[in-house]
Amino acid sequence: MNTQLVDTLAQIFQSLTPEEKTLFNQKVKSLHQTSERPFYETATTSEWITAFREWAESHHHNGPILSDEAISRESIYGERG
């Protein structure tokens, strides 16, 4: 670790105006956000399973049950089926 560099950066940061500090913080935050990889690239199998189950549980479970006719190929596709 380069402690001298960190000390120098801390001194520079302290000398900034409030507006410059705000801009600096925004830049650091944007760098951090772009370096984070999305869930689908980093999740393990168990994390995917947990996320899917949470998603499924977030839906209503008391909706009407569709009849066989309502989900038949003919009723879905009509004349195209």
N, C-alpha and C positions, 0 to 999 in steps of 0.2 A: 504494500500500500504506500502510495506517495503522500505522506503526511504534510510535506512542505507545500505541495500543490493544493491540498485541501485547505490548509491554513491561509494560503494566498487567496483562494477563491472566497473563503469566508470573509476576509478583509475587504475584498472587492464588493461582495454582496452588501456588507454593512455600509459602504459608501454610496450605494445606489439611492436614488430618490424613491419615494413610495410607488410612483407610477412605473419606474424601471423594475422595482422588485415584483410588482404585479405582472408585468410583461415577462420577466424572467421565470416566475412561477408557472405562468401559462405555457411557456416554451418547454419547461421541464415536464409538465404534466402531459403535453401533447407527445413528447418523445416516449414517455412511459406507456401511453395508450397505444401508440403504433407498434411498440415492441411486444405487446401482449398478443399471444396467439389465440384464435377462437376455440371455443369449447370442443367443436368437432375434430380439431386437430390434436388436442391434448388429452381428451378424456379416455379413461380406461374403460374396459368392458363393464365393470361394476358401476362406474359413474354414469355410463349411458343407461344402464338398467334402472338405476335410481332416478335419473332425470325423466326417463320415460314413464315410470310408475307415478312420479309426482305429477307429471303432465296429465296422465290418464285420470288420476284421482281429482284433478282440479275441475273436471267436467261434471255436469249434473248426472246423477244416477237414477233419477226418478222420471225420466222421459218416457213417452209411450213406446211400447214394443211394436215394431212393424210386422205386419202379417207376411206370410210367404208370398202372397200375391203382390204386395207392395214392393218387395225386393226381387221379384222375378225378372228375368231377362227381358221378357216381353213388355213389362210395365216400365222398365228403365229405358229400353231402346225403341220401343214401339215398332213401327214398320221397318226401321233400319236394322233391327235385331235379327 
